[in-house]
């Protein structure tokens, strides 16, 4: 069973996404901020991380840089209600970017694509 960590400071978005992923058969853990999420990633070594971009403390971009710097080969799907053109970041740190509200079909495709890379 694949392990996915969902990191989002919006409680309802995080809980809804986590429940949806569990219904699809994934083992899901979640965190409400980037710092807690990073600790969870180090402990759990998930197969995939889905993170919001804009969070206090450690945002999604910073989180991805740290994960990459730790040489953890974990794909990260970035989600945000903000336009990704407003942020300067290297997409090589992310598997993909999805705008909120999430298109469930696009999310499922990106999860499948990301998990095929780690299989």
Rosetta blueprint (number, residue, H / E / L):
1 X L
2 X L
3 X E
4 X E
5 X E
6 X E
7 X E
8 X L
9 X L
10 X L
11 X H
12 X H
13 X H
14 X H
15 X H
16 X H
17 X H
18 X H
19 X H
20 X H
21 X H
22 X H
23 X H
24 X L
25 X L
26 X L
27 X E
28 X E
29 X E
30 X E
31 X E
32 X L
33 X L
34 X H
35 X H
36 X H
37 X H
38 X H
39 X H
40 X H
41 X H
42 X H
43 X H
44 X H
45 X L
46 X L
47 X L
48 X E
49 X E
50 X E
51 X E
52 X E
53 X L
54 X L
55 X L
56 X L
57 X L
58 X L
59 X L
60 X H
61 X H
62 X H
63 X H
64 X H
65 X H
66 X H
67 X H
68 X H
69 X H
70 X L
71 X L
72 X L
73 X L
74 X L
75 X E
76 X E
77 X E
78 X E
79 X E
80 X E
81 X L
82 X L
83 X L
84 X H
85 X H
86 X H
87 X L
88 X L
89 X L
90 X L
91 X H
92 X H
93 X H
94 X L
95 X L
96 X E
97 X E
98 X E
99 X E
100 X L
101 X L
102 X L
103 X L
104 X H
105 X H
106 X H
107 X H
108 X H
109 X H
110 X H
111 X H
112 X H
113 X H
114 X H
115 X H
116 X H
117 X H
118 X H
119 X L
